[in-house]
Amino acid sequence: MADATHFAGIDLGSAFTKAVVITGDGEVVGRHVERTGISFETNADKVFDGALNEAGLTRAQVKAVGATGVGRRNCAFATVVKPEIGCFAKGVFFHQRGLCVVIDIGGQDNKIIRVTAQGQQDFFKMNRKCAAGTGAFLEEISFKLAVPQPEMNARASRATKVVSIGSYCTVFSATEIIHHIREGHDVDAIFRGVYESVVKRVLEMAPITDTAVLAGGAIATNPVLVDLFREKLKVPVVVPPSPQTLGALGAALYARDGAASDDTDA
């Protein structure tokens, strides 16, 4: 339709579903994030409508929609479906031109993606199947200790010592933390150890020798992780706008580029 001048991307993750709406120039005019819950289909509609509402647009004004993430096949209105690795590479490259390594800390997995100077993904690695070191791990610790994540961040940031968390299992880590508390260890130092364990798990996955771009919901909601990556890495560390929605942005860019190709072919 002639008035359809915008594009959208939906990232249906295992923990959260994200949507962005962009102009033809790639400017994000609407975003929305919701917990995924039990229905990918329902949440795809919900986040799409939420992003459209923020943008002040209707569905009729969106020319094409890209879907990505583990639930990408469940987005009935998608016109383009792409794997999440490529979408993260494309979304990050839109902000960070040049060679870089994407570190994505998601709800239930972590990814390291190397992006070439031309914006192509040429290497990626995902964590093991355990949720330790992911956003779910941080949420579980927050729940077990009845301490909100913003408070965990604040306390970890002001810690002057670190109590190391050695367990590789989320369940055992929680038990280990409670044991440390009962032994009288400084709680701020324990929280610092929790976040350091996340960074350690990621850095064990692959060497980071180029500019690191941080992505994912855990980065968006846990600023202490950004501080720790900057402390541990010897390369520049960049946090793009809205790191949780970079995959959705990449999907929207794929939708835009595909629509432009269709127009050219026509």
C-alpha positions in Angstrom: 0.0 0.0 0.0 1.2 3.5 -0.8 0.9 4.7 2.8 2.9 1.7 4.2 6.2 3.4 4.8 7.4 1.7 8.0 8.9 -1.7 8.9 8.9 -3.9 12.0 10.9 -6.6 13.6 9.7 -9.1 16.2 12.2 -11.1 18.3 10.4 -14.0 19.9 12.8 -15.1 22.6 12.4 -17.8 25.2 12.1 -15.3 28.0 11.0 -12.1 26.4 9.4 -11.0 23.2 10.6 -7.7 21.7 9.3 -5.5 18.8 10.6 -2.5 17.1 9.1 -0.3 14.3 11.5 1.7 12.1 11.3 4.2 9.3 12.8 3.5 5.9 16.0 5.2 7.1 16.2 2.7 10.1 15.2 5.2 12.7 13.4 3.4 15.6 10.1 5.1 16.3 8.5 2.4 18.5 9.6 -0.4 20.8 7.8 -2.8 23.1 9.0 -5.7 25.3 6.9 -8.3 27.1 7.6 -11.6 28.9 7.0 -14.4 26.4 4.8 -16.5 28.6 3.1 -19.6 27.1 2.1 -18.3 23.7 4.5 -17.0 21.1 1.5 -16.1 18.9 -0.3 -14.0 21.5 2.8 -12.1 22.5 3.9 -11.5 18.9 0.6 -9.6 18.4 0.9 -7.9 21.8 4.4 -6.5 21.3 3.7 -5.5 17.7 0.7 -3.5 18.8 2.6 -2.0 21.7 5.4 -0.8 19.4 2.9 0.6 16.9 1.1 2.4 19.7 4.3 4.1 20.8 5.0 5.0 17.2 1.5 6.3 16.7 1.0 4.0 13.7 -1.4 1.3 12.5 -0.6 -2.0 11.0 -1.7 -0.7 7.6 1.3 1.7 7.8 3.8 -1.2 8.1 5.0 -2.5 4.8 6.9 -5.6 6.0 7.6 -7.5 9.2 10.6 -9.6 10.1 10.6 -12.3 12.7 13.5 -13.9 14.6 14.2 -15.7 17.8 13.4 -19.2 19.0 9.6 -18.6 18.3 10.1 -16.9 14.9 8.0 -19.5 13.1 5.0 -18.6 15.3 4.6 -15.1 14.1 1.7 -15.4 11.7 2.0 -11.9 10.2 5.7 -12.0 9.5 6.7 -11.5 5.9 10.4 -12.3 6.5 11.8 -15.0 8.9 15.5 -14.9 9.8 17.7 -16.7 12.4 18.6 -14.7 15.4 22.4 -14.8 14.9 22.1 -12.9 11.6 19.6 -10.5 13.1 21.9 -9.6 16.0 24.7 -9.0 13.6 22.6 -6.8 11.4 21.1 -4.8 14.3 24.5 -4.3 15.9 26.2 -3.3 12.6 23.5 -0.6 12.1 24.9 1.1 15.2 28.5 -0.1 15.3 30.1 0.0 11.9 33.3 -2.0 11.6 34.7 -5.2 12.9 33.3 -6.1 16.3 32.2 -9.0 18.6 28.7 -9.1 19.9 28.2 -10.5 23.4 24.5 -11.2 23.9 23.4 -12.2 27.4 19.8 -13.4 27.0 17.2 -14.9 29.2 18.3 -18.5 28.7 21.4 -18.5 26.6 24.5 -16.5 25.8 25.9 -15.8 22.4 29.2 -14.5 21.0 29.0 -13.3 17.4 31.9 -12.0 15.4 30.8 -9.3 12.8 33.1 -8.4 10.0 33.9 -4.9 8.8 31.3 -5.5 6.1 28.6 -6.4 8.6 28.6 -10.1 8.0 28.5 -12.7 10.8 31.5 -15.0 10.3 31.6 -16.8 13.7 29.3 -17.5 16.6 29.2 -19.6 19.7 26.4 -20.3 22.2 26.8 -21.4 25.8 26.1 -24.8 27.1 22.6 -25.8 27.9 22.8 -24.8 31.5 21.2 -21.4 32.4 24.1 -20.4 34.7 25.5 -17.1 33.5 22.3 -16.0 31.8 19.5 -13.6 32.6 17.5 -16.5 34.1 20.3 -17.1 36.5 20.2 -13.5 37.7 16.4 -13.6 38.0 16.6 -16.9 40.0 19.2 -15.4 42.5 17.1 -12.3 42.8 14.0 -14.4 43.5 15.7 -16.8 45.9 17.1 -14.0 48.0 14.1 -11.7 47.7 16.3 -8.9 46.5 15.2 -6.9 43.4 17.8 -6.8 40.6 18.2 -3.0 40.9 19.2 -3.4 44.5 21.5 -6.3 43.6 23.2 -4.0 41.0 23.6 -1.2 43.5 25.1 -3.4 46.2 27.4 -5.2 43.8 28.7 -1.9 42.5 29.7 -0.6 45.9 31.3 -3.8 47.0 35.0 -3.6 47.9 35.5 -7.3 48.0 34.4 -10.3 45.9 33.1 -13.7 47.1 33.6 -16.0 44.2 30.7 -18.2 43.0 32.1 -21.5 41.7 29.1 -23.6 40.8 28.2 -24.0 37.2 24.6 -24.9 37.9 21.9 -22.3 38.7 20.4 -24.4 41.4 23.7 -25.2 43.1 24.8 -21.6 42.7 21.8 -20.5 44.7 22.6 -23.0 47.4 26.2 -21.9 47.4 25.2 -18.2 47.8 22.9 -19.0 50.7 25.7 -21.0 52.3 28.0 -18.0 52.0 25.4 -15.8 53.6 25.0 -18.2 56.5 28.8 -18.2 57.0 28.6 -14.4 57.5 30.3 -13.3 54.3 29.6 -9.7 53.2 26.4 -9.8 51.1 27.5 -6.9 48.8 30.6 -9.0 48.0 28.5 -12.0 47.3 26.4 -10.0 44.8 29.6 -8.8 43.2 30.6 -12.5 42.9 27.3 -13.3 41.2 27.8 -10.8 38.5 31.5 -11.7 38.1 30.5 -15.3 37.6 28.2 -14.2 34.7 31.1 -12.4 33.0 33.5 -15.3 33.7 31.1 -17.7 32.0 30.9 -15.5 28.9 34.6 -14.9 28.6 35.3 -18.6 28.8 33.3 -19.1 25.6 35.7 -17.5 23.2 38.5 -15.0 23.1 37.4 -11.3 22.6 40.0 -9.5 20.6 38.0 -6.8 18.9 35.6 -4.1 20.0 32.9 -5.8 22.2 29.3 -4.8 21.7 27.0 -5.8 24.6 23.5 -6.9 23.9 20.6 -8.6 25.6 18.1 -8.1 28.4 20.6 -8.9 31.1 22.8 -6.0 29.8 19.8 -3.7 29.7 18.8 -4.3 33.2 22.1 -5.0 35.0 24.5 -2.0 34.5 27.1 -3.6 36.8 27.7 -6.2 34.0 28.8 -3.4 31.7 31.2 -2.1 34.3 32.6 -5.6 34.8 33.1 -6.2 31.1 34.9 -2.9 30.8 37.1 -3.9 33.7 37.9 -7.4 32.4 38.3 -6.8 28.7 41.3 -5.1 27.1 39.2 -3.9 24.1 36.7 -1.1 23.7 33.3 -2.0 25.1 30.2 -0.5 23.5 26.5 -0.6 24.6 24.2 0.4 21.8 20.8 2.0 22.4 18.2 -0.5 23.7 20.5 -3.5 23.8 17.5 -5.8 24.5 15.9 -5.1 21.2 18.9 -5.4 18.8 17.7 -8.7 17.4 14.3 -7.2 16.7 16.0 -4.2 15.0 18.0 -6.6 12.8 14.7 -8.4 11.8 13.1 -5.0 10.9 16.2 -4.1 8.8 15.9 -7.4 7.0 12.2 -6.7 6.4 13.1 -3.3 5.0 15.8 -4.6 2.8 13.7 -7.4 1.5 10.9 -5.0 0.7 13.3 -2.7 -1.2 14.5 -5.7 -3.2 10.9 -6.7 -4.1 10.3 -3.2 -5.3 13.4 -3.3 -7.5 12.5 -6.6 -8.9 9.0 -5.4 -9.7 
